Amino acid sequence: MTPQRQMAPGQTWRRTQRVLIVDDAPTCRETLTALFTDWQWDVFEASSGR
């Protein structure tokens, strides 16, 4: 089941978007993580495909 998060006070619930960021450069991962977190996405990170 997909987690849900309230959008704003007084609005209805929505499904939480998720993204997996895979990059070997830590600064790129951090930048993308901050961007998606600001958009209220659930972010998962990996430094490699393994």
PDB file of N, CA, C and O in Angstrom:
ATOM      1  N   MET A   1       0.838  -1.173   0.000  1.00  0.00           N
ATOM      2  CA  MET A   1       0.000   0.000   0.000  1.00  0.00           C
ATOM      3  C   MET A   1       0.890   1.246   0.000  1.00  0.00           C
ATOM      4  O   MET A   1       1.895   1.302   0.709  1.00  0.00           O
ATOM      5  N   THR A   2       0.518   2.217  -0.783  1.00  0.00           N
ATOM      6  CA  THR A   2       1.297   3.444  -0.902  1.00  0.00           C
ATOM      7  C   THR A   2       0.997   4.381   0.264  1.00  0.00           C
ATOM      8  O   THR A   2      -0.168   4.639   0.565  1.00  0.00           O
ATOM      9  N   PRO A   3       2.042   4.895   0.928  1.00  0.00           N
ATOM     10  CA  PRO A   3       1.805   5.843   2.019  1.00  0.00           C
ATOM     11  C   PRO A   3       1.102   7.092   1.505  1.00  0.00           C
ATOM     12  O   PRO A   3       1.204   7.440   0.328  1.00  0.00           O
ATOM     13  N   GLN A   4       0.400   7.747   2.391  1.00  0.00           N
ATOM     14  CA  GLN A   4      -0.294   8.962   2.012  1.00  0.00           C
ATOM     15  C   GLN A   4       0.152  10.103   2.907  1.00  0.00           C
ATOM     16  O   GLN A   4       0.538   9.886   4.056  1.00  0.00           O
ATOM     17  N   ARG A   5       0.100  11.304   2.388  1.00  0.00           N
ATOM     18  CA  ARG A   5       0.513  12.496   3.125  1.00  0.00           C
ATOM     19  C   ARG A   5      -0.518  13.589   2.861  1.00  0.00           C
ATOM     20  O   ARG A   5      -1.025  13.710   1.746  1.00  0.00           O
ATOM     21  N   GLN A   6      -0.827  14.379   3.881  1.00  0.00           N
ATOM     22  CA  GLN A   6      -1.765  15.463   3.697  1.00  0.00           C
ATOM     23  C   GLN A   6      -1.067  16.595   2.969  1.00  0.00           C
ATOM     24  O   GLN A   6       0.054  16.961   3.323  1.00  0.00           O
ATOM     25  N   MET A   7      -1.722  17.163   1.943  1.00  0.00           N
ATOM     26  CA  MET A   7      -1.112  18.199   1.122  1.00  0.00           C
ATOM     27  C   MET A   7      -0.975  19.519   1.880  1.00  0.00           C
ATOM     28  O   MET A   7       0.104  20.110   1.909  1.00  0.00           O
ATOM     29  N   ALA A   8      -2.041  19.971   2.478  1.00  0.00           N
ATOM     30  CA  ALA A   8      -2.037  21.233   3.214  1.00  0.00           C
ATOM     31  C   ALA A   8      -3.249  21.233   4.131  1.00  0.00           C
ATOM     32  O   ALA A   8      -4.175  20.448   3.928  1.00  0.00           O
ATOM     33  N   PRO A   9      -3.258  22.092   5.126  1.00  0.00           N
ATOM     34  CA  PRO A   9      -4.418  22.120   6.019  1.00  0.00           C
ATOM     35  C   PRO A   9      -5.717  22.344   5.246  1.00  0.00           C
ATOM     36  O   PRO A   9      -5.828  23.260   4.431  1.00  0.00           O
ATOM     37  N   GLY A  10      -6.683  21.491   5.524  1.00  0.00           N
ATOM     38  CA  GLY A  10      -7.988  21.629   4.882  1.00  0.00           C
ATOM     39  C   GLY A  10      -8.119  20.925   3.543  1.00  0.00           C
ATOM     40  O   GLY A  10      -9.219  20.867   2.992  1.00  0.00           O
ATOM     41  N   GLN A  11      -7.034  20.391   3.003  1.00  0.00           N
ATOM     42  CA  GLN A  11      -7.104  19.699   1.718  1.00  0.00           C
ATOM     43  C   GLN A  11      -7.159  18.196   1.932  1.00  0.00           C
ATOM     44  O   GLN A  11      -6.950  17.706   3.042  1.00  0.00           O
ATOM     45  N   THR A  12      -7.440  17.478   0.871  1.00  0.00           N
ATOM     46  CA  THR A  12      -7.561  16.029   0.965  1.00  0.00           C
ATOM     47  C   THR A  12      -6.192  15.365   0.949  1.00  0.00           C
ATOM     48  O   THR A  12      -5.180  15.998   0.650  1.00  0.00           O
ATOM     49  N   TRP A  13      -6.180  14.064   1.279  1.00  0.00           N
ATOM     50  CA  TRP A  13      -4.951  13.285   1.301  1.00  0.00           C
ATOM     51  C   TRP A  13      -4.574  12.882  -0.115  1.00  0.00           C
ATOM     52  O   TRP A  13      -5.438  12.737  -0.979  1.00  0.00           O
ATOM     53  N   ARG A  14      -3.292  12.704  -0.346  1.00  0.00           N
ATOM     54  CA  ARG A  14      -2.809  12.236  -1.652  1.00  0.00           C
ATOM     55  C   ARG A  14      -1.764  11.158  -1.432  1.00  0.00           C
ATOM     56  O   ARG A  14      -1.205  11.033  -0.342  1.00  0.00           O
ATOM     57  N   ARG A  15      -1.508  10.393  -2.460  1.00  0.00           N
ATOM     58  CA  ARG A  15      -0.446   9.395  -2.386  1.00  0.00           C
ATOM     59  C   ARG A  15       0.905  10.088  -2.448  1.00  0.00           C
ATOM     60  O   ARG A  15       1.080  11.063  -3.179  1.00  0.00           O
ATOM     61  N   THR A  16       1.847   9.584  -1.685  1.00  0.00           N
ATOM     62  CA  THR A  16       3.181  10.163  -1.649  1.00  0.00           C
ATOM     63  C   THR A  16       3.981   9.669  -2.853  1.00  0.00           C
ATOM     64  O   THR A  16       4.053   8.468  -3.116  1.00  0.00           O
ATOM     65  N   GLN A  17       4.573  10.600  -3.570  1.00  0.00           N
ATOM     66  CA  GLN A  17       5.423  10.260  -4.703  1.00  0.00           C
ATOM     67  C   GLN A  17       6.768   9.785  -4.163  1.00  0.00           C
ATOM     68  O   GLN A  17       7.223  10.254  -3.120  1.00  0.00           O
ATOM     69  N   ARG A  18       7.397   8.858  -4.873  1.00  0.00           N
ATOM     70  CA  ARG A  18       8.704   8.332  -4.468  1.00  0.00           C
ATOM     71  C   ARG A  18       9.673   8.405  -5.632  1.00  0.00           C
ATOM     72  O   ARG A  18       9.293   8.293  -6.797  1.00  0.00           O
ATOM     73  N   VAL A  19      10.941   8.599  -5.281  1.00  0.00           N
ATOM     74  CA  VAL A  19      11.981   8.641  -6.302  1.00  0.00           C
ATOM     75  C   VAL A  19      13.239   7.990  -5.740  1.00  0.00           C
ATOM     76  O   VAL A  19      13.555   8.134  -4.559  1.00  0.00           O
ATOM     77  N   LEU A  20      13.946   7.279  -6.598  1.00  0.00           N
ATOM     78  CA  LEU A  20      15.242   6.696  -6.252  1.00  0.00           C
ATOM     79  C   LEU A  20      16.299   7.449  -7.040  1.00  0.00           C
ATOM     80  O   LEU A  20      16.244   7.501  -8.268  1.00  0.00           O
ATOM     81  N   ILE A  21      17.258   8.028  -6.339  1.00  0.00           N
ATOM     82  CA  ILE A  21      18.340   8.779  -6.966  1.00  0.00           C
ATOM     83  C   ILE A  21      19.608   7.943  -6.854  1.00  0.00           C
ATOM     84  O   ILE A  21      20.052   7.611  -5.756  1.00  0.00           O
ATOM     85  N   VAL A  22      20.186   7.608  -8.011  1.00  0.00           N
ATOM     86  CA  VAL A  22      21.422   6.822  -8.054  1.00  0.00           C
ATOM     87  C   VAL A  22      22.476   7.648  -8.780  1.00  0.00           C
ATOM     88  O   VAL A  22      22.355   7.931  -9.972  1.00  0.00           O
ATOM     89  N   ASP A  23      23.508   8.026  -8.041  1.00  0.00           N
ATOM     90  CA  ASP A  23      24.603   8.811  -8.623  1.00  0.00           C
ATOM     91  C   ASP A  23      25.829   8.609  -7.744  1.00  0.00           C
ATOM     92  O   ASP A  23      25.718   8.552  -6.519  1.00  0.00           O
ATOM     93  N   ASP A  24      26.999   8.501  -8.369  1.00  0.00           N
ATOM     94  CA  ASP A  24      28.220   8.286  -7.589  1.00  0.00           C
ATOM     95  C   ASP A  24      28.774   9.585  -7.006  1.00  0.00           C
ATOM     96  O   ASP A  24      29.683   9.542  -6.178  1.00  0.00           O
ATOM     97  N   ALA A  25      28.251  10.724  -7.416  1.00  0.00           N
ATOM     98  CA  ALA A  25      28.702  12.016  -6.896  1.00  0.00           C
ATOM     99  C   ALA A  25      27.786  12.451  -5.740  1.00  0.00           C
ATOM    100  O   ALA A  25      26.602  12.714  -5.951  1.00  0.00           O
ATOM    101  N   PRO A  26      28.335  12.525  -4.528  1.00  0.00           N
ATOM    102  CA  PRO A  26      27.506  12.892  -3.370  1.00  0.00           C
ATOM    103  C   PRO A  26      26.822  14.251  -3.504  1.00  0.00           C
ATOM    104  O   PRO A  26      25.685  14.416  -3.063  1.00  0.00           O
ATOM    105  N   THR A  27      27.500  15.215  -4.102  1.00  0.00           N
ATOM    106  CA  THR A  27      26.896  16.545  -4.220  1.00  0.00           C
ATOM    107  C   THR A  27      25.683  16.527  -5.146  1.00  0.00           C
ATOM    108  O   THR A  27      24.704  17.230  -4.897  1.00  0.00           O
ATOM    109  N   CYS A  28      25.741  15.740  -6.197  1.00  0.00           N
ATOM    110  CA  CYS A  28      24.587  15.616  -7.099  1.00  0.00           C
ATOM    111  C   CYS A  28      23.410  14.972  -6.377  1.00  0.00           C
ATOM    112  O   CYS A  28      22.270  15.419  -6.505  1.00  0.00           O
ATOM    113  N   ARG A  29      23.700  13.915  -5.615  1.00  0.00           N
ATOM    114  CA  ARG A  29      22.629  13.257  -4.853  1.00  0.00           C
ATOM    115  C   ARG A  29      22.015  14.218  -3.844  1.00  0.00           C
ATOM    116  O   ARG A  29      20.793  14.278  -3.706  1.00  0.00           O
ATOM    117  N   GLU A  30      22.857  14.968  -3.139  1.00  0.00           N
ATOM    118  CA  GLU A  30      22.357  15.909  -2.136  1.00  0.00           C
ATOM    119  C   GLU A  30      21.484  16.990  -2.766  1.00  0.00           C
ATOM    120  O   GLU A  30      20.443  17.349  -2.216  1.00  0.00           O
ATOM    121  N   THR A  31      21.901  17.503  -3.903  1.00  0.00           N
ATOM    122  CA  THR A  31      21.133  18.545  -4.585  1.00  0.00           C
ATOM    123  C   THR A  31      19.772  18.024  -5.030  1.00  0.00           C
ATOM    124  O   THR A  31      18.747  18.666  -4.803  1.00  0.00           O
ATOM    125  N   LEU A  32      19.770  16.860  -5.664  1.00  0.00           N
ATOM    126  CA  LEU A  32      18.504  16.281  -6.111  1.00  0.00           C
ATOM    127  C   LEU A  32      17.610  15.890  -4.946  1.00  0.00           C
ATOM    128  O   LEU A  32      16.392  16.055  -5.012  1.00  0.00           O
ATOM    129  N   THR A  33      18.210  15.372  -3.877  1.00  0.00           N
ATOM    130  CA  THR A  33      17.434  15.006  -2.692  1.00  0.00           C
ATOM    131  C   THR A  33      16.750  16.233  -2.103  1.00  0.00           C
ATOM    132  O   THR A  33      15.573  16.174  -1.746  1.00  0.00           O
ATOM    133  N   ALA A  34      17.466  17.330  -1.998  1.00  0.00           N
ATOM    134  CA  ALA A  34      16.891  18.570  -1.461  1.00  0.00           C
ATOM    135  C   ALA A  34      15.739  19.054  -2.340  1.00  0.00           C
ATOM    136  O   ALA A  34      14.707  19.486  -1.828  1.00  0.00           O
ATOM    137  N   LEU A  35      15.911  18.982  -3.647  1.00  0.00           N
ATOM    138  CA  LEU A  35      14.881  19.424  -4.578  1.00  0.00           C
ATOM    139  C   LEU A  35      13.607  18.596  -4.426  1.00  0.00           C
ATOM    140  O   LEU A  35      12.516  19.149  -4.281  1.00  0.00           O
ATOM    141  N   PHE A  36      13.746  17.277  -4.460  1.00  0.00           N
ATOM    142  CA  PHE A  36      12.576  16.417  -4.358  1.00  0.00           C
ATOM    143  C   PHE A  36      11.942  16.477  -2.969  1.00  0.00           C
ATOM    144  O   PHE A  36      10.722  16.359  -2.849  1.00  0.00           O
ATOM    145  N   THR A  37      12.736  16.656  -1.931  1.00  0.00           N
ATOM    146  CA  THR A  37      12.198  16.780  -0.580  1.00  0.00           C
ATOM    147  C   THR A  37      11.355  18.048  -0.468  1.00  0.00           C
ATOM    148  O   THR A  37      10.310  18.042   0.182  1.00  0.00           O
ATOM    149  N   ASP A  38      11.799  19.126  -1.092  1.00  0.00           N
ATOM    150  CA  ASP A  38      11.017  20.364  -1.100  1.00  0.00           C
ATOM    151  C   ASP A  38       9.670  20.157  -1.780  1.00  0.00           C
ATOM    152  O   ASP A  38       8.688  20.810  -1.428  1.00  0.00           O
ATOM    153  N   TRP A  39       9.622  19.249  -2.752  1.00  0.00           N
ATOM    154  CA  TRP A  39       8.379  18.935  -3.460  1.00  0.00           C
ATOM    155  C   TRP A  39       7.556  17.888  -2.723  1.00  0.00           C
ATOM    156  O   TRP A  39       6.542  17.424  -3.245  1.00  0.00           O
ATOM    157  N   GLN A  40       7.976  17.508  -1.515  1.00  0.00           N
ATOM    158  CA  GLN A  40       7.314  16.546  -0.640  1.00  0.00           C
ATOM    159  C   GLN A  40       7.288  15.125  -1.219  1.00  0.00           C
ATOM    160  O   GLN A  40       6.312  14.397  -1.040  1.00  0.00           O
ATOM    161  N   TRP A  41       8.345  14.745  -1.900  1.00  0.00           N
ATOM    162  CA  TRP A  41       8.513  13.374  -2.382  1.00  0.00           C
ATOM    163  C   TRP A  41       9.290  12.601  -1.322  1.00  0.00           C
ATOM    164  O   TRP A  41      10.072  13.178  -0.566  1.00  0.00           O
ATOM    165  N   ASP A  42       9.067  11.296  -1.276  1.00  0.00           N
ATOM    166  CA  ASP A  42       9.911  10.416  -0.479  1.00  0.00           C
ATOM    167  C   ASP A  42      11.124  10.083  -1.334  1.00  0.00           C
ATOM    168  O   ASP A  42      10.981   9.600  -2.458  1.00  0.00           O
ATOM    169  N   VAL A  43      12.320  10.338  -0.806  1.00  0.00           N
ATOM    170  CA  VAL A  43      13.550  10.194  -1.586  1.00  0.00           C
ATOM    171  C   VAL A  43      14.393   9.055  -1.014  1.00  0.00           C
ATOM    172  O   VAL A  43      14.603   8.965   0.196  1.00  0.00           O
ATOM    173  N   PHE A  44      14.867   8.196  -1.903  1.00  0.00           N
ATOM    174  CA  PHE A  44      15.797   7.141  -1.560  1.00  0.00           C
ATOM    175  C   PHE A  44      17.049   7.374  -2.382  1.00  0.00           C
ATOM    176  O   PHE A  44      16.968   7.726  -3.559  1.00  0.00           O
ATOM    177  N   GLU A  45      18.215   7.179  -1.762  1.00  0.00           N
ATOM    178  CA  GLU A  45      19.482   7.444  -2.432  1.00  0.00           C
ATOM    179  C   GLU A  45      20.333   6.186  -2.501  1.00  0.00           C
ATOM    180  O   GLU A  45      20.244   5.306  -1.645  1.00  0.00           O
ATOM    181  N   ALA A  46      21.165   6.121  -3.548  1.00  0.00           N
ATOM    182  CA  ALA A  46      22.159   5.060  -3.667  1.00  0.00           C
ATOM    183  C   ALA A  46      23.364   5.638  -4.405  1.00  0.00           C
ATOM    184  O   ALA A  46      23.221   6.455  -5.314  1.00  0.00           O
ATOM    185  N   SER A  47      24.552   5.198  -3.996  1.00  0.00           N
ATOM    186  CA  SER A  47      25.768   5.683  -4.643  1.00  0.00           C
ATOM    187  C   SER A  47      26.170   4.809  -5.824  1.00  0.00           C
ATOM    188  O   SER A  47      27.052   5.175  -6.601  1.00  0.00           O
ATOM    189  N   SER A  48      25.515   3.643  -5.959  1.00  0.00           N
ATOM    190  CA  SER A  48      25.795   2.780  -7.108  1.00  0.00           C
ATOM    191  C   SER A  48      24.575   1.895  -7.367  1.00  0.00           C
ATOM    192  O   SER A  48      23.634   1.872  -6.574  1.00  0.00           O
ATOM    193  N   GLY A  49      24.603   1.187  -8.457  1.00  0.00           N
ATOM    194  CA  GLY A  49      23.515   0.290  -8.806  1.00  0.00           C
ATOM    195  C   GLY A  49      23.486  -0.996  -8.003  1.00  0.00           C
ATOM    196  O   GLY A  49      22.501  -1.733  -8.053  1.00  0.00           O
ATOM    197  N   ARG A  50      24.540  -1.277  -7.270  1.00  0.00           N
ATOM    198  CA  ARG A  50      24.586  -2.499  -6.465  1.00  0.00           C
ATOM    199  C   ARG A  50      23.705  -2.326  -5.282  1.00  0.00           C
ATOM    200  O   ARG A  50      23.589  -3.235  -4.460  1.00  0.00           O
TER     201      ARG A  50
END
